[in-house]
Amino acid sequence: MNKIKNLVLKASAGTGKTYRLSLEYIAALCKKGDIEPIDYKNILVMTFTRKATAEIKEGILNKFSEFMEIYEISKNSELSVIEAISDNKLIDNKKRNNYFNLIESIKNIEPNLVIDNNFLENLSKVYKEIIKNKEKLKIYTIDAFFNIIFKNIVTNLMKIKSYTMLDEEDNSIYYKKVLENIFNNEKLFNDFKNFFTENSEKNIDNYISIIQRLISSRWKYILSLNDNPKPTKKEKFNITKSSIEILREIFSYIENDCKKDLDDVLKNDYKKYIGKTKETQKEFLFKDFKLLFKSGTTGLIYNGNKLKKASDAEHKEYINARHEELREILSKEIFNEVLIPYEEKIFELSSEIYNLYDSFKIRDKKFTFSDIAIYTYMAIFNKNNALRDENGLTDIFFETLDMNIEAIFIDEFQDTSILQWKILYEFTKRAKSVICVGDEKQSIYGWRDGEKRLFENLETILEAKEDSLGKSYRSDRNIVSYCNQFFKAIEKIEDWKFPISEVNSKNDGYVKAICIKDLQDKIEDEEQKKELNINTVLLQELKNFEPYDNVAIIARTNAELSEIANLLEDEKIPYILNNEKNISEYSGIFECFELLKYLVYENELALFNFISSPLSNFGTAEIEILLKNKKELFSYINFSQDNDFINSLENKKIIRFLEKIVFLKKNYKNFTVQDLIFEIIKKFQFIDYFNKDNEVKNIYDFYLLTNYYSSILELLNDYKENKLSLSDTNSETKGVELVTIHKSKGLEFKTTFVIKNDKPKKDKDKIDFVFKMNDKYNETIFSLFYKKVYKVILENCFENEMKDYNEKIKEEEINNFYVALTRPKNNLIVIYEDRLFEKKSLNEFSSEELKGINLEDISFEKSVINDFFDCKIGELSFSEKNSNNEDTAKENLESDLFNSQPYFISSIYENEKEIEKIEINDSKFLLETEEKRMIGILVHYFFENLKYGTNEEVEFSKTLCYKKYLSYFGEEKLNKIFSKENIEMFLTKDKEIFSKKWDYIYSEYVLYDYEEKKEYRIDRLMIKDNGDGTGEIYIVDFKTGGKDESQLKTYKEVLKKNFEELQRYNIRTKFLEFDI
C-alpha cells in the first residue's frame, strides 16, 4: 500500500485539535495534484468518548458548511475565490476574515490543494451525499469500532448469534461468580486454599479485586507469551554465595576484626539471628527483608553508635559494602525462590479463572467493551482463523466486515492501550493515510492501560512526519503564563518534557494560588490552625463567584468531591455532582445486602464478605480461622449444631457475632422487609462503624427505601438488576460543577478551582503486572506478575525496568495536574495543601538549569512569577451578568441558617461490657432524629413557596414538595405531613404572615453581617412601607425542633446595622413552631 500521508500531531490542551482534524478530514476528500481523493465512506475516525465523537462530527460538518458558504459567494463569479470573497459587499469583515483564515489553514495543511470553484463544487457534491447518508460516516469510539468487528466476525467464530452489552461497573457479578465457583467447589477450593490463606485480607471482597485485576490484566498475560502457547519459565539468577553466608561473614568480621560483641553492636531486629542455624537465619531474612532495604542508616544491621570511634571508620566502610552485597544477593534469592514460584502459581490460577470467566460470559452472552477487545484480539491473532497474514488483515476479513478503509484518524491517541493498538495497527498496514493526534502531557489513563510511551514512539512505528499545535485558544493570558512557568519548573525537577504554549487570548485572566500549609504556619493557636483548611479557604474563595456561572471544582478523587458536596450542601450552595454510584458501592448498604444474600440464598461467599467487613471488628487471624474451618462454620450457622470447631473457639467475640447471624437465619422470615433491615442495622451497630454524616444519611435513605418492598426476594432481585438508587435531594441542575480530573478532560469552564490535596492515593491492589514492550511494540521484553510487597526486591534485581515503571506512575500524576490546570478560560484558583517543591520560582533555578528557556516567551507579563504557591495575577473575570454590578457577589451571598446538625455522635465500643449496656432503641432513636431533621427541611421548603397562602399556592407548593421528597419519605408519609388538618394548622398558626397588607414578602432572605463576616438566612421577612420613612417589619422563623432565642435578636440587630433607612421601622420577630 502506497502511503499518502502518515502524521503524528502533538497538540497541547486547548490548541484546536478538533479544528485541525476537521480540516485534515476535508483535505483527504479532495484531489491534491496526482493524489486521488478518498471516499468519505472509507475514512475511519476514532476517539475515546461518545462526546468527543459528536464534537468531531459536528466540527467536520461545520467546516463543510463554511466552505459551502464560500461556494455560494464564488460559484457565479468570474473572480478567484479569494477575490470573490474580498469583492462581496454582503458579508461583514469578521465573516470575511473567517473565510480567509479557513482557506489559509487548509492550504497550510495541504499546500498542493487548489482552492477554486472546481474544489468547492466537488466538496459540495460530497457534502450533499454526507447529509443524505450521515449514518455512513465512520466516526466511532474505539470501543464501538471493536464492537463492529466483534459483531460481524468474532461472534461467528464463537458461535454466538446475539449478545448484550454490559457496563464495566456491572461486570463485578462475573468476578463474584468466578470466586463463588472456586469457593463452592470443594476440589477447586482445596486447590486454591493455600493461595487464599497466604494472601488473607481482612475483607474477603479483596479476593474479588484480585480476580478483577487478573482479568483486566489478561491482555498482558496474552502478550507476554510472545506467541508461545504457555508462559515460558523465568530464568533464575546465578548465585555463587548465599545471603546467609554473607550475613555470617559480616557477623564474623564484627566479632573477630572489630573485636565487638554481636549482642552489643547489632540492632534489636537482628539479635535474634545470633546462634541460630542457617535455615532459621534464612527464614528470618526472607520474612524481614524490608528491614534491610530501609533508606539511610535505618536499613543497616548494626547500631552506628557502637562503631563511632575514628578507628571504626574502616570497619564501617567494609560492613556497609558487604551490606550492599547482602541486599543484592538476598533480592536475587527472593526472586528465585519466592517471586518466580508465585508468578507460576498466579498464572496457574489465571488460566483457571479465564476458563471459568469465559464459560460464564459465553453462556450468558453478556460482554463488556474490555471483553470484546480481548476476544477480538484473540480471534484476529489466532493463526487457525486465517484473518491476517504478513501484509496485515486479509481481503476476506474486510469483505466480511463490509469495509474498505483507506484513511485512519485517531484522536486522543495518548490514551490508547497496547492491546487496542495491536488490533488497530493491523488496519494501518492497508491504509493510505494515518493521522494520530494526542498530547503526552494529558496521558492520565495508565490505570486503564493507556500507554503514553506508545504515542512518543509512534512517529518511528508509523514512519510518520511529526507536527505540533502549540497555541492555546482556550485560556486567558495569565492562566497560560502560570501553566507555562509552573510546568517548566517541574521539568527541571522531574524528568518530564514540557513544550510551552503560546497564547491566543487578548484578555488577561485571573490566577490565584493559595498554600494552606503556609497560612497555617502563620497561626500560633493550634485550634485556629485546624479550622483553617482546604474546605474553609475554598468556601471563602468560591463566594466571589456567585451565582456560580460555569464554575467547576476539580479534585483527584470521587471521595474528595463527595466531601466537598457535603460542604456545599451545608452552605446551601447549589452544585452538580454527576457521580452516579451503584447502590452496592455505599458503605453499610453493601454489607447489608451481603448478609441478606446469605440469609435467603445461603451464598457462602456473601456471608464471608459480611463477616470480613468492619462490622465484625475481626482481624486477619480470626478470618483465617473461619476460612480454614468453613464446613464446620456453615454447619453451625445453618443447623445451629455445635461441633468440635465451635466448641474449641475461645474467642468470645467470634461466638457472639455468629450468634447474631444464627438468630437472623432462624427468624428473618418473620420480619417485614423494613423491620428486617432495621433489625440488621440495630443488631450489628451499623451506625457505630459507618458513622460519617454521608454514610449515616445513605443508610437512612436505604432504610426508607425498603418500605416499598413486600418481600426480601423482590428487594434482592432489584439489587441484582441494579434497579436500586438512593435519592439525591440536594444535587441541582444548575450550580458549581464537581468533577474529577479524569472526567474534566476535554471540558472547559469559565472559572476552575483546582484542589491539590496531599492525601496519598490508596492503593487497593496487592498484586501488579510489570510489563514492557520494545520500541516498536511488536515484542514483550519484560513482564512479571508479583506481590507489591516485593517491589523493593524487583527494584534491586531489575533497576532499569522498575525505574521506567515508577517514572510512568509519577509522570501520570503530573499529567493529572496539567489536565486540571488547563480547564479554565478566565479564572484559575489553585488551592494547595502544601508546596509541591521547595523552589518557589524560575528565578531561583541556576542559569545552567534554565538553559534553553526564554523567560520572555513563557511570561506574557514579561516577568517571572515569584511564588507558584502564593500568588495573585490579574483581576477576577466575571460573566456579563456579574460585571454589570460590582457588588452583585457581595449582595447575593448565600448560606444556610440551619446548619445541619450531626446525624449521630457515636463511637466503636471496644469494651465488651459497654456493648451490653447499649439500649436496643438507640439506633431507632437516631433514625427518628434524622427523620425529624428532614421533616424540618420539608416544612421550610413548603413555606418557601407560599406568599399569601391561597389554595393555588398551597397546591403548587405541595406538588413541588412531593416531586422533590417523594422518594425520600414515601407517599404515605407525605400524605400524613400534608394532611388537611396539618395544612390548616400551617395557614392559621399565625394568619398575619399571609396578610395582604405587606408590601414586600421575602422567603429565605439572605442577610450578611459585614463586620462579623457571617451570613444568615431569614425564613420569612415581611415589610410594610408607610411612605414617610416609617413602617413595619415582621421576621418569622419556622421551627419543627429546638429554637435559639438569640437568633431572632441577631437578625433584628444586623438589619438595623445594614440599613439606615430602617431605623424608624418597628421590627417584630417570632418563632413559629409546628409539632408534626
Salt bridges, closest charged atoms under 4 A:
GLU24 OE1 - LYS5 NZ 2.74
GLU24 OE2 - ARG20 NE 3.02
GLU36 OE2 - LYS31 NZ 2.78
ASP39 OD2 - LYS41 NZ 3.28
GLU55 OE2 - LYS51 NZ 2.62
GLU66 OE2 - LYS63 NZ 3.24
GLU69 OE1 - LYS95 NZ 3.38
GLU72 OE2 - LYS75 NZ 3.12
ASP87 OD1 - LYS89 NZ 3.75
GLU110 OE2 - LYS5 NZ 3.23
GLU129 OE2 - LYS41 NZ 3.19
ASP191 OD2 - LYS187 NZ 3.42
GLU198 OE1 - LYS345 NZ 3.13
GLU249 OE2 - LYS241 NZ 3.05
GLU249 OE1 - ARG322 NH2 2.55
ASP264 OD1 - LYS306 NZ 3.51
ASP288 OD2 - LYS272 NZ 2.60
GLU324 OE2 - ARG327 NH1 3.39
GLU325 OE1 - ARG322 NE 2.77
GLU328 OE2 - LYS332 NZ 3.27
GLU337 OE1 - LYS282 NZ 2.85
GLU343 OE1 - LYS234 NZ 2.92
ASP358 OD2 - ARG218 NH2 2.74
ASP364 OD2 - LYS177 NZ 3.10
ASP364 OD1 - ARG363 NE 2.87
ASP371 OD2 - LYS361 NZ 2.85
ASP395 OD1 - ARG430 NH1 2.96
GLU406 OE1 - LYS432 NZ 2.66
GLU412 OE2 - LYS17 NZ 2.83
GLU412 OE1 - LYS745 NZ 2.98
ASP415 OD2 - LYS745 NZ 2.91
GLU426 OE1 - ARG388 NE 3.38
GLU426 OE2 - LYS429 NZ 3.24
ASP439 OD1 - LYS441 NZ 2.84
GLU440 OE2 - LYS10 NZ 2.98
GLU451 OE1 - LYS808 NZ 2.79
GLU456 OE2 - LYS452 NZ 3.65
GLU466 OE1 - LYS10 NZ 3.72
ASP467 OD2 - ARG20 NH2 3.14
GLU491 OE1 - LYS488 NZ 2.86
GLU494 OE1 - LYS810 NZ 3.36
ASP518 OD2 - ARG835 NH2 2.66
ASP521 OD1 - LYS517 NZ 3.38
GLU526 OE2 - LYS529 NZ 3.95
GLU527 OE2 - LYS530 NZ 3.96
GLU541 OE2 - LYS512 NZ 2.88
ASP549 OD2 - LYS750 NZ 2.88
GLU563 OE1 - LYS759 NZ 3.74
GLU571 OE1 - LYS543 NZ 3.66
GLU594 OE2 - LYS597 NZ 2.97
GLU602 OE2 - LYS665 NZ 3.18
GLU604 OE1 - LYS630 NZ 3.35
GLU622 OE2 - LYS653 NZ 3.78
GLU679 OE1 - LYS682 NZ 3.39
GLU679 OE2 - LYS683 NZ 3.90
ASP701 OD2 - LYS697 NZ 3.31
GLU721 OE1 - LYS723 NZ 3.07
GLU748 OE1 - ARG474 NE 3.13
GLU748 OE2 - LYS825 NZ 3.85
ASP763 OD2 - LYS788 NZ 2.60
ASP765 OD2 - ARG213 NH1 2.63
ASP768 OD1 - ARG213 NH2 2.66
ASP775 OD1 - ARG453 NH1 3.24
ASP804 OD2 - LYS772 NZ 2.45
GLU811 OE1 - LYS452 NZ 2.76
GLU813 OE2 - ARG556 NH2 2.64
GLU848 OE2 - LYS851 NZ 3.05
GLU849 OE2 - LYS839 NZ 3.36
GLU856 OE1 - LYS862 NZ 3.90
ASP867 OD2 - ARG835 NH2 2.73
GLU894 OE1 - ARG1017 NH2 3.91
ASP896 OD2 - LYS572 NZ 3.23
GLU912 OE2 - ARG656 NH2 3.52
GLU930 OE1 - ARG933 NE 3.11
GLU931 OE1 - LYS973 NZ 3.42
GLU955 OE2 - LYS958 NZ 3.91
ASP990 OD2 - LYS1070 NZ 3.19
GLU992 OE2 - LYS997 NZ 3.08
GLU992 OE2 - ARG1068 NH2 2.51
GLU1004 OE1 - ARG1017 NE 3.52
ASP1009 OD2 - LYS1057 NZ 3.26
GLU1011 OE1 - LYS1057 NZ 3.54
GLU1015 OE2 - LYS543 NZ 3.58
ASP1019 OD2 - HIS940 NE2 2.92
GLU1032 OE1 - LYS997 NZ 3.46
GLU1032 OE2 - ARG1068 NH2 2.64
ASP1037 OD2 - LYS1039 NZ 3.59
GLU1045 OE2 - LYS1043 NZ 3.68
GLU1073 OE2 - LYS1043 NZ 2.89
